[in-house]
Amino acid sequence: MTKRNIVHVEIPAANRQVSAKFYSDLFGWDAEHFEEMKYSMFQAGNAGGGYPEIGDDYHVGSVIVYIDSQDIDADLKRIEQAGGKTVYPKTEIPGFGSYAMFNDPAGNTLALWTGTLG
């Protein structure tokens, strides 16, 4: 089996601009804000991530790791067979790609991603 890359990390933020400035000042991560989506993206070397607003789907302390997937539906099937649970089925983000979220057997939420980021 090939090892899968981590392609995106989401850090929930009460104030996306404050979080973006904090991480930019500390680590030099540039951010781009998408007000219509209530989302900000950052680039950190070879990987990147985003600052979603805290809300029903994103909670303080619930950093979400996105793992590269060539076939999200097949991966979700394998996850369920291995004892995980689909949280959000495959969902398209027009112009970017598709994602799905799942819980591992311990209850941690992670995600699968296929497409481009930024």
N, C-alpha and C positions, 0 to 999 in steps of 0.2 A: 504494500500500500504506500502511496506517495504521501508525504507530509503536506498538510495544508497550511497556507499562509494566513496570518491574521491580517486583515485588510482595512479594518476600521474600528475605532473605539469611540463610544459615546459616553460623555461625562455630563450628567444632568446639571442644569444651572438655573438658579432662581433669577439671575440676571445675566443673559448671554454676553452682553458687552463687558460687564465686570469680569466674568470668567475669562473671556478672550484676552482682556488686558492683563490679567493675573498671569496666565500661562505664557503670553507673549513676553512680558517683562522677565519672567523667570527662565523660560526655555527658548525664546525666540520663535514661537509658533505663530505664523501669520494666520489671521482669520478672515473669512468672508461671511457676511451676514445676509441671510435670506429672510427678510421681514415677512413676506407673504406666507412662508412656511413655518415661521417662528422657530428658526433653526440657524445655527452658525456652524461653518466647517473650518477646521484647522488642518494645517500641513505640518507634520513633525518628521522631517527626514524622509525615509522611504515609505512611511505609513502616515495615515492621517486619521481624522475623526471629526466628531461634531459635538456641539453643545445644544442638546434639545432642552426646551423649557420644562421645568419640573411640573408635573401634572399627573393625570390618571395613569399614564403609561410609563412615566419616568419619575423615579423617586430618588431623594438624596441617598447616596451610598450605593446606588444600583448601576454601577458602570457596566456597560454592555460591550462585549467583544464580538466582532463580526468575523466570521471565518469564510474564506473563499470557497465557492461551490460552483461546479460546472453543471450540476443538475439538482436543483433545490428539492424538487418533488421526491427524487430517489433518495436524497440524503435524509429528508424528513421520515421516509419509510424506514430507513436503517436506524434512525434515532429512536423511533417508536419501538422497533424490534429489540433495541438494546436497553429499553427501560426508560427512555426519555418521553417527553410529551410536547406536542406542537402547541404553542401559545398563540401565534399568528400564522396562518397559512401563507403560502407564496403570494406576495403583493408587489405589484409593479409601481415604480416611481418613474413616470414618463421622462424620458431623456437621460436617465441615469442607469437604471437596471431594476433588479428585483431582490426582495429580501423575504425572509421568514424568521420567526423567533421560536425558540424552543426552551424547555426546561430540561436540565440534565437530571439524573436520578436523585441528586441532592437538593434539587429545587432551584439551582442557579439558572438565570435567564441568559442565554447566548443567542446569537443570530447567524444566519447564513446569508451570503451576498454573492450576486453575480451581476456584472456590469462594470461601469466606470464610476469613479469617484473624483469629482472635481476636474 
